[in-house]
């Protein structure tokens, strides 16, 4: 299941960017904040904006799919 989280729901999360991020524009990236029950995702250019949260299995399936491309 995927849902949008509010800033209140995501307070205290530890956000990180991929090591594959383009270093020429460090703010142009997707950031994630993993927790035991969800992977939270946000746009680094708009950290206060909409966020997604998905089950760890859904995130793993997405990453596997994206790696094929």
Biopython code that builds the backbone (N, CA, C, O; Angstrom):
import numpy as np
from Bio.PDB.StructureBuilder import StructureBuilder

atoms = [
    (1, "UNK", "N", (0.841, -1.180, 0.000)),
    (1, "UNK", "CA", (0.000, 0.000, 0.000)),
    (1, "UNK", "C", (0.879, 1.234, 0.000)),
    (1, "UNK", "O", (1.905, 1.269, 0.679)),
    (2, "UNK", "N", (0.486, 2.240, -0.754)),
    (2, "UNK", "CA", (1.205, 3.500, -0.832)),
    (2, "UNK", "C", (0.272, 4.617, -0.408)),
    (2, "UNK", "O", (-0.905, 4.618, -0.768)),
    (3, "UNK", "N", (0.785, 5.558, 0.345)),
    (3, "UNK", "CA", (-0.030, 6.697, 0.738)),
    (3, "UNK", "C", (0.837, 7.923, 0.902)),
    (3, "UNK", "O", (2.052, 7.817, 1.068)),
    (4, "UNK", "N", (0.215, 9.084, 0.857)),
    (4, "UNK", "CA", (0.922, 10.350, 1.059)),
    (4, "UNK", "C", (0.944, 10.630, 2.543)),
    (4, "UNK", "O", (-0.072, 10.493, 3.225)),
    (5, "UNK", "N", (2.105, 11.021, 3.045)),
    (5, "UNK", "CA", (2.210, 11.351, 4.456)),
    (5, "UNK", "C", (2.292, 12.857, 4.640)),
    (5, "UNK", "O", (2.808, 13.568, 3.778)),
    (6, "UNK", "N", (1.797, 13.326, 5.734)),
    (6, "UNK", "CA", (1.888, 14.751, 6.042)),
    (6, "UNK", "C", (3.211, 15.018, 6.739)),
    (6, "UNK", "O", (3.845, 14.083, 7.226)),
    (7, "UNK", "N", (3.648, 16.287, 6.799)),
    (7, "UNK", "CA", (4.890, 16.598, 7.518)),
    (7, "UNK", "C", (4.851, 16.127, 8.971)),
    (7, "UNK", "O", (5.883, 15.745, 9.522)),
    (8, "UNK", "N", (3.679, 16.150, 9.594)),
    (8, "UNK", "CA", (3.586, 15.700, 10.973)),
    (8, "UNK", "C", (3.879, 14.209, 11.087)),
    (8, "UNK", "O", (4.507, 13.774, 12.053)),
    (9, "UNK", "N", (3.430, 13.417, 10.105)),
    (9, "UNK", "CA", (3.661, 11.984, 10.117)),
    (9, "UNK", "C", (5.138, 11.647, 9.941)),
    (9, "UNK", "O", (5.579, 10.582, 10.372)),
    (10, "UNK", "N", (5.902, 12.526, 9.322)),
    (10, "UNK", "CA", (7.282, 12.233, 8.959)),
    (10, "UNK", "C", (8.297, 12.955, 9.841)),
    (10, "UNK", "O", (9.483, 12.987, 9.510)),
    (11, "UNK", "N", (7.859, 13.528, 10.944)),
    (11, "UNK", "CA", (8.809, 14.231, 11.814)),
    (11, "UNK", "C", (9.782, 13.224, 12.423)),
    (11, "UNK", "O", (9.398, 12.115, 12.797)),
    (12, "UNK", "N", (11.025, 13.624, 12.514)),
    (12, "UNK", "CA", (12.031, 12.770, 13.119)),
    (12, "UNK", "C", (12.623, 11.718, 12.204)),
    (12, "UNK", "O", (13.446, 10.919, 12.651)),
    (13, "UNK", "N", (12.239, 11.690, 10.950)),
    (13, "UNK", "CA", (12.806, 10.707, 10.020)),
    (13, "UNK", "C", (14.224, 11.109, 9.632)),
    (13, "UNK", "O", (14.547, 12.296, 9.581)),
    (14, "UNK", "N", (15.057, 10.132, 9.364)),
    (14, "UNK", "CA", (16.437, 10.361, 8.921)),
    (14, "UNK", "C", (16.483, 10.175, 7.411)),
    (14, "UNK", "O", (16.462, 9.046, 6.920)),
    (15, "UNK", "N", (16.547, 11.291, 6.669)),
    (15, "UNK", "CA", (16.511, 11.260, 5.210)),
    (15, "UNK", "C", (17.908, 11.070, 4.640)),
    (15, "UNK", "O", (18.886, 11.577, 5.191)),
    (16, "UNK", "N", (17.997, 10.336, 3.532)),
    (16, "UNK", "CA", (19.285, 10.162, 2.848)),
    (16, "UNK", "C", (19.057, 10.103, 1.342)),
    (16, "UNK", "O", (17.978, 9.758, 0.862)),
    (17, "UNK", "N", (20.127, 10.457, 0.610)),
    (17, "UNK", "CA", (20.105, 10.415, -0.857)),
    (17, "UNK", "C", (20.948, 9.244, -1.335)),
    (17, "UNK", "O", (21.830, 8.765, -0.622)),
    (18, "UNK", "N", (20.674, 8.800, -2.519)),
    (18, "UNK", "CA", (21.432, 7.721, -3.124)),
    (18, "UNK", "C", (22.869, 8.156, -3.400)),
    (18, "UNK", "O", (23.126, 9.315, -3.726)),
    (19, "UNK", "N", (23.783, 7.229, -3.269)),
    (19, "UNK", "CA", (25.171, 7.515, -3.634)),
    (19, "UNK", "C", (25.306, 7.707, -5.139)),
    (19, "UNK", "O", (26.343, 8.181, -5.604)),
    (20, "UNK", "N", (24.283, 7.349, -5.908)),
    (20, "UNK", "CA", (24.279, 7.529, -7.351)),
    (20, "UNK", "C", (23.748, 8.902, -7.761)),
    (20, "UNK", "O", (23.619, 9.180, -8.954)),
    (21, "UNK", "N", (23.440, 9.762, -6.793)),
    (21, "UNK", "CA", (22.921, 11.095, -7.115)),
    (21, "UNK", "C", (23.949, 11.878, -7.909)),
    (21, "UNK", "O", (25.154, 11.713, -7.719)),
    (22, "UNK", "N", (23.467, 12.725, -8.794)),
    (22, "UNK", "CA", (24.328, 13.576, -9.613)),
    (22, "UNK", "C", (24.984, 14.621, -8.716)),
    (22, "UNK", "O", (24.300, 15.503, -8.197)),
    (23, "UNK", "N", (26.298, 14.535, -8.528)),
    (23, "UNK", "CA", (26.995, 15.452, -7.629)),
    (23, "UNK", "C", (27.066, 16.876, -8.172)),
    (23, "UNK", "O", (27.375, 17.797, -7.416)),
    (24, "UNK", "N", (26.783, 17.086, -9.479)),
    (24, "UNK", "CA", (26.823, 18.445, -10.027)),
    (24, "UNK", "C", (25.608, 19.251, -9.588)),
    (24, "UNK", "O", (25.633, 20.480, -9.650)),
    (25, "UNK", "N", (24.543, 18.582, -9.143)),
    (25, "UNK", "CA", (23.347, 19.254, -8.645)),
    (25, "UNK", "C", (22.833, 18.461, -7.440)),
    (25, "UNK", "O", (21.900, 17.669, -7.571)),
    (26, "UNK", "N", (23.444, 18.675, -6.262)),
    (26, "UNK", "CA", (23.134, 17.826, -5.110)),
    (26, "UNK", "C", (21.701, 17.935, -4.594)),
    (26, "UNK", "O", (21.265, 17.080, -3.823)),
    (27, "UNK", "N", (20.957, 18.972, -5.004)),
    (27, "UNK", "CA", (19.584, 19.083, -4.508)),
    (27, "UNK", "C", (18.572, 18.457, -5.463)),
    (27, "UNK", "O", (17.369, 18.513, -5.206)),
    (28, "UNK", "N", (19.037, 17.865, -6.558)),
    (28, "UNK", "CA", (18.150, 17.279, -7.563)),
    (28, "UNK", "C", (18.114, 15.766, -7.396)),
    (28, "UNK", "O", (18.762, 15.032, -8.142)),
    (29, "UNK", "N", (17.352, 15.310, -6.413)),
    (29, "UNK", "CA", (17.369, 13.887, -6.108)),
    (29, "UNK", "C", (16.126, 13.497, -5.319)),
    (29, "UNK", "O", (15.429, 14.346, -4.762)),
    (30, "UNK", "N", (15.869, 12.216, -5.286)),
    (30, "UNK", "CA", (14.848, 11.645, -4.412)),
    (30, "UNK", "C", (15.556, 11.236, -3.129)),
    (30, "UNK", "O", (16.668, 10.711, -3.168)),
    (31, "UNK", "N", (14.917, 11.474, -2.005)),
    (31, "UNK", "CA", (15.463, 11.073, -0.715)),
    (31, "UNK", "C", (14.546, 10.018, -0.095)),
    (31, "UNK", "O", (13.335, 10.024, -0.319)),
    (32, "UNK", "N", (15.132, 9.127, 0.677)),
    (32, "UNK", "CA", (14.334, 8.126, 1.383)),
    (32, "UNK", "C", (14.652, 8.165, 2.875)),
    (32, "UNK", "O", (15.735, 8.574, 3.294)),
    (33, "UNK", "N", (13.677, 7.728, 3.655)),
    (33, "UNK", "CA", (13.845, 7.585, 5.097)),
    (33, "UNK", "C", (13.217, 6.244, 5.491)),
    (33, "UNK", "O", (12.000, 6.146, 5.645)),
    (34, "UNK", "N", (14.050, 5.215, 5.652)),
    (34, "UNK", "CA", (13.500, 3.910, 5.998)),
    (34, "UNK", "C", (13.139, 3.805, 7.482)),
    (34, "UNK", "O", (13.837, 4.340, 8.343)),
    (35, "UNK", "N", (12.056, 3.119, 7.759)),
    (35, "UNK", "CA", (11.659, 2.758, 9.118)),
    (35, "UNK", "C", (11.337, 1.266, 9.095)),
    (35, "UNK", "O", (11.280, 0.678, 8.015)),
    (36, "UNK", "N", (11.131, 0.651, 10.222)),
    (36, "UNK", "CA", (10.827, -0.786, 10.198)),
    (36, "UNK", "C", (9.553, -1.146, 9.423)),
    (36, "UNK", "O", (9.445, -2.253, 8.896)),
    (37, "UNK", "N", (8.603, -0.231, 9.354)),
    (37, "UNK", "CA", (7.323, -0.561, 8.719)),
    (37, "UNK", "C", (7.078, 0.130, 7.391)),
    (37, "UNK", "O", (6.124, -0.214, 6.693)),
    (38, "UNK", "N", (7.915, 1.102, 7.016)),
    (38, "UNK", "CA", (7.668, 1.850, 5.773)),
    (38, "UNK", "C", (8.957, 2.479, 5.262)),
    (38, "UNK", "O", (9.886, 2.751, 6.023)),
    (39, "UNK", "N", (8.987, 2.700, 3.957)),
    (39, "UNK", "CA", (10.037, 3.489, 3.319)),
    (39, "UNK", "C", (9.363, 4.789, 2.903)),
    (39, "UNK", "O", (8.421, 4.775, 2.109)),
    (40, "UNK", "N", (9.838, 5.907, 3.431)),
    (40, "UNK", "CA", (9.285, 7.219, 3.114)),
    (40, "UNK", "C", (10.125, 7.816, 1.994)),
    (40, "UNK", "O", (11.350, 7.696, 2.000)),
    (41, "UNK", "N", (9.467, 8.458, 1.035)),
    (41, "UNK", "CA", (10.135, 9.002, -0.149)),
    (41, "UNK", "C", (9.694, 10.444, -0.334)),
    (41, "UNK", "O", (8.512, 10.762, -0.202)),
    (42, "UNK", "N", (10.665, 11.333, -0.645)),
    (42, "UNK", "CA", (10.340, 12.731, -0.918)),
    (42, "UNK", "C", (11.276, 13.287, -1.977)),
    (42, "UNK", "O", (12.327, 12.710, -2.258)),
    (43, "UNK", "N", (10.888, 14.410, -2.561)),
    (43, "UNK", "CA", (11.693, 15.147, -3.538)),
    (43, "UNK", "C", (12.623, 16.069, -2.763)),
    (43, "UNK", "O", (12.151, 16.894, -1.981)),
    (44, "UNK", "N", (13.927, 15.950, -2.958)),
    (44, "UNK", "CA", (14.873, 16.766, -2.201)),
    (44, "UNK", "C", (14.739, 18.256, -2.507)),
    (44, "UNK", "O", (15.140, 19.093, -1.698)),
    (45, "UNK", "N", (14.178, 18.591, -3.667)),
    (45, "UNK", "CA", (13.984, 20.008, -4.006)),
    (45, "UNK", "C", (12.824, 20.619, -3.228)),
    (45, "UNK", "O", (12.712, 21.841, -3.132)),
    (46, "UNK", "N", (11.960, 19.769, -2.673)),
    (46, "UNK", "CA", (10.783, 20.240, -1.946)),
    (46, "UNK", "C", (10.580, 19.378, -0.698)),
    (46, "UNK", "O", (9.607, 18.628, -0.619)),
    (47, "UNK", "N", (11.495, 19.479, 0.283)),
    (47, "UNK", "CA", (11.430, 18.578, 1.435)),
    (47, "UNK", "C", (10.170, 18.742, 2.292)),
    (47, "UNK", "O", (9.815, 17.829, 3.037)),
    (48, "UNK", "N", (9.498, 19.874, 2.199)),
    (48, "UNK", "CA", (8.268, 20.074, 2.950)),
    (48, "UNK", "C", (7.028, 19.681, 2.176)),
    (48, "UNK", "O", (5.917, 19.787, 2.695)),
    (49, "UNK", "N", (7.196, 19.230, 0.946)),
    (49, "UNK", "CA", (6.071, 18.891, 0.091)),
    (49, "UNK", "C", (5.549, 17.489, 0.337)),
    (49, "UNK", "O", (5.788, 16.886, 1.383)),
    (50, "UNK", "N", (4.840, 16.996, -0.641)),
    (50, "UNK", "CA", (4.225, 15.671, -0.545)),
    (50, "UNK", "C", (5.278, 14.590, -0.359)),
    (50, "UNK", "O", (6.382, 14.678, -0.897)),
    (51, "UNK", "N", (4.926, 13.588, 0.399)),
    (51, "UNK", "CA", (5.796, 12.444, 0.638)),
    (51, "UNK", "C", (4.990, 11.173, 0.434)),
    (51, "UNK", "O", (3.780, 11.138, 0.655)),
    (52, "UNK", "N", (5.678, 10.152, 0.013)),
    (52, "UNK", "CA", (5.049, 8.838, -0.133)),
    (52, "UNK", "C", (5.611, 7.912, 0.937)),
    (52, "UNK", "O", (6.743, 8.084, 1.388)),
    (53, "UNK", "N", (4.823, 6.947, 1.331)),
    (53, "UNK", "CA", (5.297, 5.891, 2.224)),
    (53, "UNK", "C", (4.810, 4.566, 1.659)),
    (53, "UNK", "O", (3.656, 4.437, 1.252)),
    (54, "UNK", "N", (5.694, 3.596, 1.641)),
    (54, "UNK", "CA", (5.314, 2.282, 1.114)),
    (54, "UNK", "C", (5.935, 1.196, 1.974)),
    (54, "UNK", "O", (6.916, 1.423, 2.681)),
    (55, "UNK", "N", (5.351, 0.029, 1.899)),
    (55, "UNK", "CA", (5.879, -1.127, 2.620)),
    (55, "UNK", "C", (7.275, -1.457, 2.100)),
    (55, "UNK", "O", (7.548, -1.275, 0.913)),
    (56, "UNK", "N", (8.155, -1.937, 2.966)),
    (56, "UNK", "CA", (9.501, -2.295, 2.508)),
    (56, "UNK", "C", (9.505, -3.257, 1.319)),
    (56, "UNK", "O", (10.368, -3.139, 0.449)),
    (57, "UNK", "N", (8.576, -4.195, 1.257)),
    (57, "UNK", "CA", (8.520, -5.127, 0.123)),
    (57, "UNK", "C", (8.186, -4.399, -1.174)),
    (57, "UNK", "O", (8.725, -4.736, -2.228)),
    (58, "UNK", "N", (7.307, -3.409, -1.109)),
    (58, "UNK", "CA", (6.961, -2.625, -2.299)),
    (58, "UNK", "C", (8.164, -1.822, -2.768)),
    (58, "UNK", "O", (8.401, -1.713, -3.971)),
    (59, "UNK", "N", (8.926, -1.259, -1.836)),
    (59, "UNK", "CA", (10.132, -0.504, -2.189)),
    (59, "UNK", "C", (11.155, -1.430, -2.849)),
    (59, "UNK", "O", (11.758, -1.072, -3.860)),
    (60, "UNK", "N", (11.349, -2.607, -2.282)),
    (60, "UNK", "CA", (12.306, -3.562, -2.850)),
    (60, "UNK", "C", (11.900, -3.955, -4.267)),
    (60, "UNK", "O", (12.756, -4.073, -5.143)),
    (61, "UNK", "N", (10.620, -4.155, -4.497)),
    (61, "UNK", "CA", (10.143, -4.495, -5.842)),
    (61, "UNK", "C", (10.373, -3.334, -6.800)),
    (61, "UNK", "O", (10.765, -3.553, -7.946)),
    (62, "UNK", "N", (10.139, -2.109, -6.356)),
    (62, "UNK", "CA", (10.372, -0.937, -7.197)),
    (62, "UNK", "C", (11.853, -0.823, -7.563)),
    (62, "UNK", "O", (12.186, -0.623, -8.731)),
    (63, "UNK", "N", (12.736, -0.946, -6.584)),
    (63, "UNK", "CA", (14.167, -0.827, -6.842)),
    (63, "UNK", "C", (14.631, -1.913, -7.817)),
    (63, "UNK", "O", (15.421, -1.637, -8.719)),
    (64, "UNK", "N", (14.150, -3.128, -7.642)),
    (64, "UNK", "CA", (14.508, -4.209, -8.572)),
    (64, "UNK", "C", (14.041, -3.900, -9.978)),
    (64, "UNK", "O", (14.777, -4.129, -10.938)),
    (65, "UNK", "N", (12.825, -3.383, -10.117)),
    (65, "UNK", "CA", (12.298, -3.010, -11.427)),
    (65, "UNK", "C", (13.119, -1.884, -12.047)),
    (65, "UNK", "O", (13.489, -1.953, -13.219)),
    (66, "UNK", "N", (13.406, -0.845, -11.256)),
    (66, "UNK", "CA", (14.177, 0.303, -11.767)),
    (66, "UNK", "C", (15.583, -0.099, -12.185)),
    (66, "UNK", "O", (16.130, 0.473, -13.128)),
    (67, "UNK", "N", (16.162, -1.048, -11.519)),
    (67, "UNK", "CA", (17.526, -1.490, -11.846)),
    (67, "UNK", "C", (17.591, -2.224, -13.184)),
    (67, "UNK", "O", (18.658, -2.324, -13.788)),
    (68, "UNK", "N", (16.452, -2.734, -13.644)),
    (68, "UNK", "CA", (16.427, -3.448, -14.923)),
    (68, "UNK", "C", (16.524, -2.508, -16.111)),
    (68, "UNK", "O", (16.944, -2.909, -17.196)),
    (69, "UNK", "N", (16.129, -1.241, -15.902)),
    (69, "UNK", "CA", (15.985, -0.322, -17.006)),
    (69, "UNK", "C", (17.202, 0.297, -17.485)),
    (69, "UNK", "O", (17.161, 1.092, -18.424)),
]
sb = StructureBuilder()
sb.init_structure("model")
sb.init_model(0)
sb.init_chain("A")
sb.init_seg("    ")
for serial, (resi, resn, name, xyz) in enumerate(atoms, 1):
    if name == "N":
        sb.init_residue(resn, " ", resi, " ")
    sb.init_atom(name, np.array(xyz, "f"), 0.0, 1.0, " ", f" {name:<3s}", serial, name[0])
structure = sb.get_structure()
